[in-house]
Amino acid sequence: MTELETRFRALADDAFAGLASDEVLLLNLGAEDSDFVRINRARVRQAGHVRQQVLMLELICKGRAARADLALTGEDETDAARAVAMVGELRDLLPRLPEDPYLHFATQPVNSRHEGDNRLPAAEEAVEHWLDAARGLDVAGIWSSGRISRGFTNSLGQFNWHSDWSFNADWSVHGGTDQAVKQHHAGFVFDADTVTRQLTEARDTLPLLAKSPRRLTPGRYRVYLAPSAVHELMSLLAWVGFGLKSHRTAQTPLIRMVREGFQLDPRISLGEDHAGGLAPRFTPEGFIKPERVELISEGRYRDCLANARSAREYGEAVNCASERPECLDMAGGDLPADQVLSALGTGVYISDLWYSNYSDRNHCRITGMTRFACLWVENGQPVAPVNVMRFDESLLHILGERLEAITSERQHILESATYEKRSEVSARLPGLLVDGFTFTL
Amino acid sequence: MHFQRAFEQFLSVVPQVEFWSLRLVGEDTETLRVRAGVVEPPARSLDQGAHITLVDRGGLAYAATSDLTRDGLRAACEQALRWLACSRRHPLFDTDLFPRPRQSGEYATPVEIPWAHWPLEEKLDRLHHIDRALAIHDCIVDRQARMTRRHVQTHLHTSDGVEIEQHQHILMPGYAAVANRGAQTQVRTGGGWNSGGQGGLEVLERFRFHDDAARVAHEALTLLDAPECPEAVASLVLMPSQMMLQIHESIGHPLELDRILGDERNYAGGSFVSTDMFGHYRYGSELLNVTFDPAFPGELAAYGYDDEGTPAERTWLIRDGILERPLGGALSSARAGLPGVANARACAWNRPAVDRMANLNVEPGESSLEDLIASVGYGVLMDTNRSWSIDDRRNKFQFGCEWGRMIRDGELREVVRNPCYRGISAEFWRNLAGVGTADTVEAWGTPSCGKAEPNQMIHVGHASPPCLFHDVEVFGGD
């Protein structure tokens, strides 16, 4: 047992000790020890370390609940005293609240534990390799690494622990006129050769990016959306696309599938693959997530993601921590990745999309930009980079009648996001060949 | 929160370096929400931590920790020293450029009505009242009213003996009504939704929090049956609740100096603005005047000093349409050799400071709103941002609003739904044809401007009058 887990257990014992018989206390721990190195022009812009630990408390009594988050100082006595004091504050609050009809928490204890091995090199060793391999290139990017720990326990006797060591290197190699190659290496095992190989590929690609960019006029184009580009679209869809609450309140952008029976191409199947993701298998209320939730099956809207609150409100089973997918899994197709260019023929190879948002949510119409190395392809050969273009297109078309092919290979994309904390969200996605993708500006 | 002990502990463990700074930050946040008649569990957050920066012999690094014990702060210093060595081997710039503030001081948001002035029951009653006022029809399928208050306390200490203490009190109120019929859903928001201001409960009045819920719900219903915004090249009147976003995306971000210097190219992006444009580039028409103003009363990102310790003051960025100065903090300004502003900010103790736009405002002009509308032959008035997208160099944009009204022959006409417009920053502001007077200015902002690696979400303020633009591509939904 790690020191952090031991401390969490001891802190919980202190917090539970003073509970009345009709009170239930839920405790979640969120902790990370992270190294962050930000680079510009293959040199260090900002380098540092962040150690953060937060205790989340939810006190429940007589159908009422109140919540509080506390940053842990690291001093056991101080942290225990603050936690107990906060329980007291929440206790004073509860009688002043009405009953909460959607209050929902696990009452049948199911324990679990995952403690991953540290298979990472020293962060500075990996960063030095990255910078050495990038020498002579104009590289901007971020290195993030270290241990992320999540814990849940409640006064009913349940304890869940999930802790692992991971890294995420995300960078872009710049050249030409505002052109760049986007690259990533992320996971649990760092492979220096992978970084070297990718940067060598970037060097080889830069002469192509240095060619005069092709300026496209607005209109419809035949395009290949690489998995990273598909990920941008799916990330926006994931925002409120699959949640039970957004489904029942008609706010899902897939409302035409819900209300009008609109169907996507039957080759489209999407699921929330809890078992294949990085996030813990338990929810903040102590529920255990199922292995998988089918969201879209063979083009038809299927199940919703129901968090504890929505599940209570609508009488469904809890099947997620958040109603936004944490490991979206799209079924692969039959187009081999090495035949993408020949299948595209003449059109645009879109490596990345960026800054997507809805232009008409009821029709799942999304606008956004191309970004990084997007290439004009003629007769299966990349001939020039493309100036950034704005698209405005319905996902119902992209995944519907305009879908030509899905790659058989899929990419497991680990989000590099670090808002407040390092993301544990990932997605397993193929590339898509689409005919009639609309560029507007 | 009392940070004196943490500061003393830090002094006992900080290593001998050429320069250090210690930023101690405490945040106390509380959220109340009533959704469709149900009080959701109140949520409180008490966050605190230390951000340590060390500069020594050509190296620069940081460490941040929520462990404010002596051992915790010592461990953080050791982590910073580890990265100091790495940064020394791969420096992006000469660390002699790192700013060393000289002025100590204090700042605190003026608060007229403290959060605690109303007991919990009264706050919940008021939220219930609004929630009921939103429930005007069976087609209102979801509704909510909320209030979040935040007290951010920052103590900045440096090895030169500078001490800066700041207290920001922020209120973020708002409500939303969701109307639906069949496969048509429309959302209308009010009361300061997705914005906010500095101050106490008096901020509610600025956003007409108590008086506007029925209008918001009626407008959500109206949108269900409204025609789509037509596709045309037309005149466009943007209300302050949309000017906020227009300023933010197509003036604020492109003028951030760290973007111009390339720091953000892997994530938030670069800029179409380059360092040689300042002093002569025509950013907009002669009517365009833009200031960086951390002293604007009640605006979301008001402060006395930025997180590098630079005193904040009102500064002109664009005057009569000509670009004068970037949004660069002291470090970025030194790197670029350009004058800047006090805008190096961190979103929390666990992130380093980078260039942010803070309060960025369009100065008032000479037209009343009635004058602006009366001058339009054919156009659209758009209100309240709903959708935003712009390229990584902040040029090609497309924005959408909740609410649109057609303008024909100088008069407001029918409501249109899904109003959107697109353009190119470098051209759009040159088509600025009218700017509202001082009495039409409203201060909006957003608590969630995302940027930097590791990522940071921060609050920014944008005050503006309504503005008129010509020759804009407008359109609606399918």
Contacts between the chains, C-beta under 8 A, distances in Angstrom:
chain1	res1	chain2	res2	distance
A	34	B	454	7.8
A	35	B	83	7.5
A	36	B	453	7.6
A	36	B	454	4.8
A	37	B	83	7.2
A	37	B	86	7.3
A	38	B	263	7.5
A	38	B	453	5.1
A	38	B	454	7.6
A	39	B	90	7.7
A	39	B	92	7.8
A	40	B	92	5.7
A	40	B	261	7.4
A	40	B	262	5.3
A	40	B	263	4.9
A	40	B	265	7.4
A	41	B	92	6.5
A	41	B	262	6.7
A	42	B	90	7.6
A	43	B	90	4.8
A	43	B	91	6.2
A	43	B	92	4.1
A	44	B	86	6.4
A	44	B	87	4.3
A	44	B	90	4.6
A	44	B	91	6.7
A	44	B	92	6.0
A	45	B	92	5.1
A	45	B	263	5.5
A	46	B	60	7.9
A	46	B	62	6.9
A	46	B	352	5.2
A	47	B	60	7.9
A	47	B	61	4.9
A	47	B	62	7.5
A	47	B	83	3.9
A	47	B	86	5.8
A	47	B	87	4.9
A	48	B	61	5.5
A	48	B	62	3.7
A	48	B	63	5.5
A	48	B	64	6.8
A	48	B	79	7.3
A	48	B	80	6.5
A	48	B	83	5.6
A	48	B	352	6.6
A	49	B	62	7.8
A	49	B	63	4.6
A	49	B	64	7.3
A	49	B	76	7.2
A	49	B	79	3.6
A	49	B	80	7.0
A	49	B	82	7.4
A	49	B	83	6.7
A	50	B	63	7.5
A	50	B	64	4.7
A	50	B	65	7.5
A	50	B	350	4.9
A	50	B	351	7.9
A	50	B	454	7.6
A	51	B	63	7.8
A	51	B	64	7.2
A	51	B	65	4.5
A	51	B	66	6.8
A	51	B	67	6.3
A	51	B	72	7.7
A	51	B	75	7.5
A	51	B	76	6.9
A	51	B	79	7.7
A	52	B	49	6.8
A	52	B	64	7.5
A	52	B	65	7.4
A	52	B	66	5.0
A	52	B	350	5.5
A	53	B	66	5.6
A	53	B	67	7.6
A	54	B	47	7.5
A	54	B	66	7.6
A	58	B	41	7.0
A	65	B	41	4.2
A	66	B	41	5.4
A	66	B	42	5.1
A	66	B	43	7.9
A	66	B	44	7.8
A	67	B	41	5.2
A	67	B	42	7.0
A	67	B	43	4.6
A	67	B	44	7.0
A	68	B	43	7.2
A	68	B	44	4.2
A	68	B	45	7.0
A	68	B	46	7.1
A	69	B	43	7.7
A	69	B	44	7.3
A	69	B	45	4.2
A	69	B	46	6.9
A	69	B	47	7.1
A	70	B	46	5.3
A	71	B	46	6.6
A	71	B	47	4.7
A	71	B	48	5.0
A	71	B	49	6.2
A	71	B	66	4.5
A	72	B	66	6.0
A	72	B	67	7.6
A	73	B	48	7.7
A	73	B	66	6.6
A	73	B	67	6.0
A	73	B	68	5.1
A	73	B	69	6.4
A	73	B	72	7.4
A	74	B	65	7.7
A	74	B	66	7.1
A	74	B	67	3.1
A	74	B	68	7.2
A	74	B	69	5.2
A	74	B	71	7.5
A	74	B	72	4.5
A	75	B	67	7.8
A	75	B	68	7.9
A	75	B	69	4.8
A	75	B	72	8.0
A	82	B	46	8.0
A	86	B	44	7.9
A	86	B	46	7.7
A	89	B	44	7.7
A	93	B	42	6.5
A	93	B	120	7.2
A	96	B	120	5.3
A	96	B	121	6.2
A	97	B	39	6.0
A	97	B	41	7.8
A	97	B	42	7.2
A	97	B	124	7.8
A	98	B	39	5.4
A	100	B	38	6.8
A	100	B	39	6.9
A	100	B	40	7.4
A	100	B	41	6.4
A	101	B	38	6.2
A	102	B	38	6.4
A	103	B	41	7.7
A	124	B	82	6.5
A	124	B	83	7.3
A	124	B	85	7.6
A	124	B	86	5.0
A	127	B	86	6.3
A	128	B	86	7.0
A	128	B	89	7.6
A	131	B	90	5.4
A	140	B	262	6.3
A	140	B	263	7.2
A	140	B	264	7.8
A	140	B	265	4.4
A	140	B	266	4.2
A	141	B	266	4.6
A	141	B	453	7.5
A	142	B	266	6.6
A	142	B	267	7.3
A	142	B	453	3.8
A	142	B	454	6.8
A	144	B	454	6.6
A	170	B	266	6.7
A	170	B	453	7.9
A	171	B	266	5.9
A	172	B	265	6.3
A	172	B	266	4.6
A	174	B	265	6.3
A	178	B	270	7.1
A	178	B	393	6.7
A	180	B	265	7.1
A	249	B	141	5.0
A	249	B	142	3.9
A	249	B	178	5.9
A	249	B	180	7.5
A	250	B	141	5.5
A	250	B	142	7.9
A	250	B	178	7.2
A	250	B	180	3.8
A	250	B	185	4.7
A	251	B	142	6.9
A	251	B	178	6.1
A	251	B	185	6.0
A	251	B	187	7.5
A	255	B	183	5.0
A	255	B	185	6.2
A	256	B	183	5.1
A	258	B	183	7.9
A	259	B	182	5.9
A	259	B	183	4.3
A	260	B	182	7.9
A	260	B	183	5.3
A	354	B	269	7.9
A	354	B	391	7.3
A	354	B	392	6.0
A	355	B	389	4.9
A	355	B	390	6.1
A	355	B	391	7.2
A	355	B	392	7.4
A	356	B	389	6.5
A	357	B	387	4.5
A	357	B	388	5.8
A	357	B	389	4.5
A	357	B	400	7.6
A	358	B	387	5.5
A	358	B	400	7.5
A	359	B	387	6.2
A	359	B	398	6.7
A	359	B	400	5.9
A	359	B	418	7.7
A	359	B	420	5.5
A	359	B	477	7.2
A	360	B	418	5.4
A	360	B	476	7.6
A	360	B	477	3.4
A	360	B	478	5.5
A	361	B	185	7.2
A	362	B	183	6.1
A	362	B	184	5.9
A	362	B	185	5.9
A	362	B	477	6.7
A	362	B	478	7.8
A	363	B	477	6.4
A	363	B	478	4.3
A	365	B	477	6.9
A	365	B	478	6.2
A	367	B	387	7.6
A	367	B	389	5.1
A	367	B	398	4.8
A	368	B	389	5.5
A	369	B	389	6.9
A	369	B	390	7.5
A	369	B	391	4.4
A	369	B	392	6.9
A	369	B	396	6.7
A	371	B	269	8.0
A	371	B	391	7.6
A	371	B	392	5.5
A	388	B	391	5.0
A	388	B	392	7.2
A	388	B	393	7.6
A	388	B	396	6.8
A	390	B	389	7.7
A	390	B	391	7.2
A	390	B	396	5.1
A	390	B	398	6.2
A	390	B	422	7.0
A	392	B	398	7.0
A	394	B	478	7.1
A	417	B	455	5.9
A	418	B	453	7.1
A	418	B	454	3.7
A	418	B	455	4.6
A	419	B	450	6.8
A	419	B	455	4.4
A	419	B	456	7.5
A	419	B	457	5.5
A	420	B	348	7.6
A	420	B	457	7.4
A	422	B	454	7.9
A	440	B	398	7.7
A	440	B	422	6.8
A	441	B	396	5.1
A	441	B	398	7.2
A	441	B	422	5.6
A	441	B	424	7.6
